[in-house]
Amino acid sequence: MVKETVPSLRLTPKRSTLLLSFILIAHLSASAVLLFLPLEFWWQLTILLLITVSLVQAARIHLFRSNAVAINSAEWNSEGEWMLHTANGNELAAQLQVSSYVQPWLIVLNFSISRFQRRSLILLPDAVDPDLLRRLRVRLKLLGAADANV
């Protein structure tokens, strides 16, 4: 039996207003909960600082892709191998993890770079071409279990 070759897929997401909205709502909600917690002011201020750091980190990695570990693009080649291109110019060979999440409205690709290095790529419909997202979902469904551990 001859194995059918599959074209490679290159994902280069744009900024997503949906992801921006989700990140802002999640962090603002966490900040609002602080008002109702019976904590001393300095504890509330410390927690608010941690929430702010989390907001900035999430925005730099997943929205603006300016953090050194941020994934600017990912390529799934015809042999089933993943190559990640990071913001600092590195190319990293990666393995797609079974913890990845695939739905029509949200795709979260979790990658393992090495034993202790993990990266995630969040794809929403407003960040990538709809046809490319459809082809990715189909390929993950058909080949993911065999070739990509999904």
C-alpha positions as CSV (number, residue, x, y, z in Angstrom):
1,M,0.0,0.0,0.0
2,V,1.4,3.4,-1.0
3,K,1.1,6.2,1.6
4,E,-0.6,9.2,0.3
5,T,1.5,12.4,0.6
6,V,-0.2,15.3,2.4
7,P,0.8,18.9,1.7
8,S,2.4,20.8,4.5
9,L,0.4,23.3,6.5
10,R,1.9,26.6,7.6
11,L,0.0,28.5,10.3
12,T,0.9,32.1,10.8
13,P,-1.8,33.6,13.0
14,K,-2.7,37.3,13.1
15,R,-3.8,39.2,16.2
16,S,-7.1,37.9,17.4
17,T,-9.7,40.4,18.8
18,L,-11.6,37.4,20.2
19,L,-8.5,36.2,22.1
20,L,-7.9,39.8,23.3
21,S,-11.4,40.0,24.6
22,F,-11.1,36.7,26.4
23,I,-7.8,37.5,28.0
24,L,-9.1,40.9,29.2
25,I,-12.4,39.6,30.5
26,A,-10.6,36.8,32.4
27,H,-8.1,39.1,34.0
28,L,-10.5,41.9,34.8
29,S,-12.9,39.3,36.3
30,A,-10.1,38.0,38.5
31,S,-9.3,41.6,39.5
32,A,-13.0,42.3,40.3
33,V,-13.2,39.3,42.6
34,L,-10.6,40.8,44.8
35,L,-13.0,43.5,45.9
36,F,-15.2,40.9,47.5
37,L,-12.4,38.9,49.3
38,P,-11.9,39.7,53.0
39,L,-8.2,40.4,52.6
40,E,-6.0,43.1,53.9
41,F,-5.2,45.9,51.4
42,W,-1.6,44.9,50.8
43,W,-2.6,41.3,50.0
44,Q,-5.1,42.6,47.5
45,L,-2.5,44.8,46.0
46,T,0.0,41.9,45.7
47,I,-2.6,39.7,44.1
48,L,-3.6,42.5,41.7
49,L,0.1,42.9,40.8
50,L,0.3,39.1,40.0
51,I,-2.9,39.3,37.8
52,T,-1.4,42.3,36.0
53,V,1.9,40.4,35.3
54,S,-0.2,37.4,34.0
55,L,-2.1,39.8,31.7
56,V,1.0,41.3,30.3
57,Q,2.7,37.9,29.8
58,A,-0.4,36.4,28.1
59,A,-0.7,39.4,25.8
60,R,3.1,39.3,24.9
61,I,3.0,35.5,24.2
62,H,-0.4,34.9,22.6
63,L,-1.5,38.3,21.2
64,F,1.5,40.4,20.2
65,R,3.9,37.4,19.9
66,S,6.8,39.6,21.2
67,N,8.0,37.4,23.9
68,A,11.1,35.3,23.0
69,V,9.1,32.0,23.5
70,A,6.1,33.1,21.5
71,I,5.2,31.0,18.4
72,N,5.0,33.3,15.3
73,S,4.3,30.4,13.0
74,A,4.0,26.6,13.0
75,E,4.5,24.2,10.1
76,W,3.2,20.7,9.9
77,N,5.1,19.1,7.0
78,S,4.1,16.2,4.8
79,E,6.0,13.7,7.0
80,G,3.9,14.7,10.0
81,E,6.6,16.7,11.8
82,W,6.0,20.0,13.4
83,M,8.5,23.0,13.2
84,L,7.8,26.0,15.3
85,H,9.2,29.5,14.5
86,T,9.6,31.7,17.6
87,A,9.7,35.5,18.0
88,N,13.4,35.4,18.6
89,G,14.0,33.7,15.3
90,N,14.6,30.1,16.5
91,E,13.2,27.1,14.7
92,L,12.2,24.3,17.1
93,A,11.2,20.8,16.2
94,A,8.2,19.9,18.3
95,Q,5.8,17.1,19.0
96,L,2.1,17.7,19.1
97,Q,0.6,16.6,22.5
98,V,-2.6,14.7,23.1
99,S,-3.7,17.5,25.4
100,S,-4.3,19.7,22.3
101,Y,-7.9,20.9,21.9
102,V,-9.7,21.0,18.6
103,Q,-13.2,22.5,18.0
104,P,-14.6,24.6,15.1
105,W,-14.4,27.8,17.2
106,L,-11.1,27.2,19.0
107,I,-7.9,25.2,18.4
108,V,-5.2,25.0,21.1
109,L,-2.1,23.2,19.9
110,N,0.1,22.0,22.8
111,F,3.6,21.2,21.8
112,S,6.5,19.5,23.5
113,I,9.9,20.8,22.6
114,S,12.0,18.8,25.0
115,R,11.3,17.0,28.3
116,F,10.7,20.3,30.2
117,Q,9.8,22.7,27.5
118,R,6.2,23.2,26.4
119,R,4.6,25.7,24.1
120,S,1.0,26.4,23.1
121,L,-0.5,28.0,20.0
122,I,-4.1,29.3,20.3
123,L,-6.0,29.6,17.1
124,L,-9.3,31.4,16.8
125,P,-11.4,31.9,13.7
126,D,-10.4,35.6,13.4
127,A,-6.7,34.9,13.5
128,V,-6.2,32.4,10.7
129,D,-7.7,31.9,7.2
130,P,-11.0,29.9,7.6
131,D,-10.0,27.4,4.9
132,L,-6.6,26.8,6.5
133,L,-8.3,26.2,9.9
134,R,-10.7,23.7,8.3
135,R,-7.8,21.8,6.6
136,L,-6.0,21.7,9.9
137,R,-9.0,20.3,11.8
138,V,-9.6,17.7,9.1
139,R,-5.9,16.7,9.0
140,L,-5.8,16.5,12.8
141,K,-8.9,14.3,12.8
142,L,-7.7,12.0,10.0
143,L,-4.0,11.9,10.7
144,G,-3.6,13.3,14.1
145,A,-3.9,10.1,16.1
146,A,-1.4,8.3,13.9
147,D,1.1,11.0,13.0
148,A,0.8,13.7,15.6
149,N,-0.4,11.9,18.8
150,V,-3.7,13.7,18.9
